[in-house]
Amino acid sequence: MEIERPTIQGQEEDDEDDCVWLDEAFFVNQSYETRTFAYGSHVLRLLCLESASTDYDLTGQLVWPGAELLNYHLAQNSDFLTGCSVIELGSGVGVTGLLCSKFCRQVVMTDHNDIVLKVLKQNIGLQSPAETSSCAEMTSEKLEWGNYDQLLKILEKFPEGFDLVLGADICFQQGSIPLLFDTVEQLLQFGHKRCSKFMLAYVSRAKSIDTMVAAEAKKHGLKMREVQGSRSMVAGGSLEGVIFEFVLH
Ligand SMILES: C[S@@+](CC[C@H](N)C(=O)[O-])C[C@H]1O[C@@H](n2cnc3c(N)ncnc32)[C@H](O)[C@@H]1O
C-alpha cells in the first residue's frame, strides 16, 4: 500500500485508487521545546525544534548555524544597530530578529512558510519587554522572495524603509537565490534609505552556491564584501561560515 502526501502541486493523479490520503498535519511536527540561547550577555528564550523536519520547506523550525554566527557577531558589534530599523528575510523561529530587538528601534521578521510564521509569531509574543530588555517594535510578515505584492504590502506598512536587511543561512537552494537577490535589491532601493545594506550570514555547503551568490549579487548591482574576522568554522566545525555585506553600487 502506498502512502502519499495530498498537497503536493502537480502530483500525478494516476493510480489514485491505490493511495491513502493523509492530512498534512500528520507529517508536520509542531511539538516545539523552549530553548535558551545566549550571545554575550544577551539571553533569548524561544520555541524551536531540535532537529530538522524531513520536509525541505520546514527548515525554519530550528536554529541554523548561520544564525549562531550572525548573532555572535551582532552581539559583539551592537553599536551600529542602535536605533535602526531592520527587516530579516527567512527568519525561521526568529533568533536573529529577536536578538536585534534588544538594540534596534524596529524589527520586521519575515518568512514564506505559514507553519514557520506561526511559531515565529509565538516567539515574538514570548518576549515580554519587562523580561527581555527589548526596546524594538517587533512584527512578523509573510514574504516569499520574488513576490512583489507581498513586498509592496510590507513597504506600504513601513514607508520609511529599512536601514538594514538581514539574512542568516538562507542560501541553500539554488532556485531561490536569484529571487532572494531580487527582493534584496528592491529593499535596498526603496525609499530614502539609500545607505542601507544587506548582511548575510552565509554557510558554504556547495561550491556552485558560493559562486551563484557572488554572481547574483553582481547581476543585481550589489557590491559584496566580507566582514573582517567573520570567517569561521560552524556547525561543530564541519562547515565554513562567513558574513557578507552587500550595498548598492
Ligand atoms: C535554513 S532556514 C534558516 C532560518 C533562520 N534564519 C536561522 O538561521 O535559524 C531558511 C529559512 O528561509 C525560509 N525560506 C526558504 N526559502 C524561502 C523563500 N523562497 N522565501 C522566503 N523565505 C524562504 C525558510 O522557511 C526558513 O525559515
The ligand as an SDF file (V2000), in Angstrom:
LIG
                    3D

 27 29  0  0  0  0  0  0  0  0999 V2000
   17.7770   27.2670    6.8290 C   0  0  0  0  0  0  0  0  0  0  0  0
   16.4070   28.1770    7.4260 S   0  0  0  0  0  0  0  0  0  0  0  0
   17.2020   29.4790    8.3480 C   0  0  0  0  0  0  0  0  0  0  0  0
   16.3050   30.0410    9.3990 C   0  0  0  0  0  0  0  0  0  0  0  0
   16.9590   31.0970   10.2870 C   0  0  0  0  0  0  0  0  0  0  0  0
   17.3500   32.2540    9.5130 N   0  0  0  0  0  0  0  0  0  0  0  0
   18.1460   30.5110   11.0000 C   0  0  0  0  0  0  0  0  0  0  0  0
   19.2800   30.7190   10.5240 O   0  0  0  0  0  0  0  0  0  0  0  0
   17.9530   29.8450   12.0040 O   0  0  0  0  0  0  0  0  0  0  0  0
   15.8600   29.0520    5.9470 C   0  0  0  0  0  0  0  0  0  0  0  0
   14.6330   29.9120    6.1680 C   0  0  0  0  0  0  0  0  0  0  0  0
   14.3350   30.5960    4.9710 O   0  0  0  0  0  0  0  0  0  0  0  0
   12.9600   30.4320    4.6520 C   0  0  0  0  0  0  0  0  0  0  0  0
   12.8450   30.4210    3.1780 N   0  0  0  0  0  0  0  0  0  0  0  0
   13.3220   29.4840    2.3270 C   0  0  0  0  0  0  0  0  0  0  0  0
   13.0140   29.7940    1.0550 N   0  0  0  0  0  0  0  0  0  0  0  0
   12.3290   30.9640    1.1120 C   0  0  0  0  0  0  0  0  0  0  0  0
   11.7290   31.8030    0.1170 C   0  0  0  0  0  0  0  0  0  0  0  0
   11.7720   31.4520   -1.1870 N   0  0  0  0  0  0  0  0  0  0  0  0
   11.1050   32.9250    0.5070 N   0  0  0  0  0  0  0  0  0  0  0  0
   11.0690   33.2630    1.8270 C   0  0  0  0  0  0  0  0  0  0  0  0
   11.5950   32.5130    2.8270 N   0  0  0  0  0  0  0  0  0  0  0  0
   12.2220   31.3810    2.4650 C   0  0  0  0  0  0  0  0  0  0  0  0
   12.5720   29.0940    5.2660 C   0  0  0  0  0  0  0  0  0  0  0  0
   11.1760   28.9840    5.5150 O   0  0  0  0  0  0  0  0  0  0  0  0
   13.4160   29.1040    6.5350 C   0  0  0  0  0  0  0  0  0  0  0  0
   12.7370   29.7120    7.6040 O   0  0  0  0  0  0  0  0  0  0  0  0
  1  2  1  0
  2  3  1  0
  2 10  1  0
  3  4  1  0
  4  5  1  0
  5  6  1  0
  5  7  1  0
  7  8  2  0
  7  9  1  0
 10 11  1  0
 11 12  1  0
 11 26  1  0
 12 13  1  0
 13 14  1  0
 13 24  1  0
 14 15  1  0
 14 23  1  0
 15 16  2  0
 16 17  1  0
 17 18  1  0
 17 23  2  0
 18 19  1  0
 18 20  2  0
 20 21  1  0
 21 22  2  0
 22 23  1  0
 24 25  1  0
 24 26  1  0
 26 27  1  0
M  CHG  2   2   1   9  -1
M  END
$$$$
